[in-house]
Amino acid sequence: MADLENVARQIQIDLLAEACCSALREARIGHILLKGPTTARWLYDPPRTYVDVDLLIEPGRMGHAAVTVEAAGLGSELHERPGEEASHSHVLLSRLGVEIDLHLTLPMVNVGQSREVWRALQPHVVNFKLVDEDVPALDVPARCLVLALHCLASGAETPKVVEDLRRARDRAERTDWEDAETIAEAIGLNGYLNAAFALLDGTIPEVLSLLPLDVRLRLVGAPGSSFQLARLRELPTRLVPAALWREAFPSRGFMQRQQPDLVRERLGLARAYARRLRFLALQLPEAVRAMRAVERHGGHGDNVRP
């Protein structure tokens, strides 16, 4: 019975993905299905479960895409700012409780590089049959890159993500990984595949010093607050005040999801913000120490390949 319920749930999610793609197609909004069934059916027999719908949206069309999905009755806004739940996506929620993640870009890739991402992936879009319809999805080389980036973003402590990448490394051809590296280089992600393989194997790559600071922090298991601080430091000075404000005072919708019991109380939102500020302040010294420790690490060497 549990297996039948699980299969039914996966079909519901696939039908939701089909409906989202249909609505976006009618609105002439470019979109690409990420992960989910493309990973589950390719790497697992029987396919493993997945819990949401992930769609990469054409640059500059995120607002229109969210309105389109909501107007079609497929998902509702969570009253959060784009990128709050994850820096690269905007989340809506279906009536079934399934999250619809509209991605601004890929994991580990700056939102400002969304156009480069879109251009690099266009030659790697193929038709993928869900239930009744074909939807635009990624071919094998592009899937390999997405799985590697997802592993870097989630870290070795996420078993499912690690296992996805491990199976992809075994299943995909060497030429697929070479094409994946070409896509990565077109986006400016030189060395990211090597870093993902090192994370997969539990080793620190010799190319560590050539990678962006936030990637190095993930590889050595630094606290999450250090990633945010590293990315903040990379921003142009003029953008730092706004970024600090968004981090310290996220939207009410975000706070409602993070601290639902507290926000419902009288003056609860103000107390929730105060608690968040205290938490960020307590995390700052450890984040700074982690950044300084990683920056002192050197080393160079040949690329790591699957």
Secondary structure, 3 states (H helix, E strand, C coil): CHHHHHHHHHHHHHHHHHHHHHHHHHCCCCEEEECCHHHHHHHCCCCCCCCEEEEEECCCCHHHHHHHHHHCCCCEECCCCCCCCECCEEEEECCCCCEEEEECCCCCCCHHHHHHHHHHHHHHEEEEECCCCEEEEECHHHHHHHHHHHHHHHCCCCHHHHHHHHHHHHHCCHHHHHHHHHHHHHHCCCCHHHHHHHHHHCCCCCCHHHCCHHHHHHHCCCCHHHHHHHHHHHCCHHHHHHHHHHHHCCCHHHHHHHCHHHHCCCCHHHHHHHHHHHHHHHHHHHHHHHHHHHHCCCCCCCCCCC
